[in-house]
Amino acid sequence: MFGTLGALLLLRAAHGAPIGVRLPAGVPAAATALHLGDHMETRRTVRALTRGVVLTIGCGAMLVTGVALTWYGPGKDGPRILVRTPSGDVCGEPVRADAGRLLVRTDTGEVTVRLDRAESLAAVDACPPGPSAE
């Protein structure tokens, strides 16, 4: 936003305000015909500059929107693992495995599962509803 505003202010300082000017009444026809081409080119230039400013600001707005949606959007859920043990199922996000133990972050807190007691391990998209065993 500040970069766009700064660029616009620099353009205005370098080239003046982007406005069209009417030819004065009472200028001889020969002079009018001579300057008519320059006048028409000036009008086209002002129109192009105006459209360019609008498009540049629109581009900046879309860039800010894109960054806001991707950077500050909802986070993606991490992987989930379902561990079946004789004492029940534990489902949640795996944190770490160390010395034959798996630490799983569940909805109710962190649970340590001994892997030698696990009957099965499965990657799941979402945990089934219900309490997780400890």
C-alpha positions in Angstrom: 0.0 0.0 0.0 2.7 2.4 0.9 4.8 1.4 -2.1 1.9 2.1 -4.4 1.1 5.4 -2.8 4.8 6.4 -3.0 5.0 5.5 -6.7 1.9 7.6 -7.4 3.3 10.6 -5.5 6.6 10.2 -7.4 4.8 10.1 -10.7 2.8 13.1 -9.9 5.9 15.0 -8.8 7.7 14.1 -12.0 4.9 14.6 -14.5 2.2 16.7 -12.8 -1.4 15.9 -12.2 -2.8 13.5 -14.8 -5.6 15.7 -16.2 -6.7 16.7 -19.7 -6.7 20.3 -20.7 -9.1 21.9 -23.2 -7.6 24.0 -26.0 -8.3 27.7 -25.6 -11.0 29.2 -27.7 -9.8 31.8 -30.1 -6.6 30.0 -31.2 -6.2 30.2 -35.0 -7.3 27.1 -36.9 -3.8 26.4 -38.3 -2.4 26.3 -34.8 -5.3 24.2 -33.6 -4.7 21.7 -36.4 -1.0 21.7 -35.6 -1.5 20.9 -31.9 -4.6 18.7 -32.4 -2.4 15.6 -32.8 -0.5 16.4 -29.6 -3.7 17.2 -27.8 -5.2 13.8 -28.8 -2.1 12.0 -27.8 -2.1 13.8 -24.4 -5.7 12.7 -23.9 -4.9 9.1 -24.7 -1.9 9.2 -22.4 -4.0 10.6 -19.5 -6.6 7.8 -20.1 -3.8 5.2 -20.1 -2.2 6.6 -17.0 -5.5 6.7 -15.2 -6.3 3.1 -16.1 -2.8 2.0 -15.2 -3.1 3.6 -11.7 -6.4 1.8 -11.2 -5.0 -1.5 -12.4 -1.9 -1.1 -10.2 -4.0 -0.4 -7.1 -6.2 -3.4 -8.0 -3.1 -5.6 -8.4 -1.9 -4.5 -5.0 -5.2 -5.2 -3.4 -5.3 -8.7 -5.0 -1.8 -9.4 -3.8 -2.7 -8.3 -0.2 -5.8 -10.5 -0.4 -3.9 -13.5 -1.6 -1.3 -13.2 1.1 -4.0 -12.7 3.7 -5.8 -15.9 2.6 -2.7 -18.1 2.4 -0.7 -16.8 5.2 -3.4 -16.1 7.8 -6.0 -18.7 6.6 -7.0 -21.7 8.5 -4.2 -24.1 9.3 -4.1 -27.6 7.9 -4.6 -30.4 10.4 -1.5 -32.5 11.0 -1.4 -36.3 10.5 -3.5 -38.4 12.7 -2.7 -41.9 14.0 -5.0 -44.5 15.5 -3.3 -47.0 17.9 -5.3 -50.0 19.0 -4.2 -51.5 22.3 -5.7 -54.1 24.6 -6.8 -51.3 27.0 -8.5 -49.3 24.2 -7.8 -47.1 21.2 -5.7 -43.9 21.2 -6.2 -41.5 18.3 -4.5 -38.2 17.8 -1.5 -36.4 16.4 1.8 -38.2 16.8 4.4 -36.0 18.7 7.4 -38.3 19.0 8.6 -41.9 19.4 11.4 -42.8 21.7 12.5 -46.0 23.4 9.5 -48.0 22.3 7.0 -45.4 23.3 4.8 -43.2 21.2 3.6 -39.8 22.5 0.2 -38.9 21.0 -1.5 -35.6 21.4 -5.3 -36.3 21.8 -8.2 -34.0 22.3 -7.9 -34.6 26.1 -4.2 -34.2 26.4 -0.9 -36.1 25.6 -1.0 -39.9 25.9 2.1 -42.2 25.9 1.5 -45.6 24.3 3.9 -48.5 24.6 4.5 -49.8 21.1 5.2 -53.3 22.3 1.6 -53.5 23.5 0.0 -51.9 20.4 -2.1 -54.4 18.3 -2.2 -52.1 15.3 -1.2 -48.6 14.0 -3.1 -46.8 11.3 -2.9 -43.4 9.7 -6.4 -41.8 9.6 -7.8 -38.5 8.2 -9.8 -37.9 11.4 -10.1 -39.5 14.7 -13.4 -41.4 15.4 -15.6 -39.8 18.0 -15.4 -41.1 21.5 -12.9 -41.1 24.4 -9.3 -42.1 23.9 -7.8 -44.7 26.2 -4.7 -44.1 28.2 
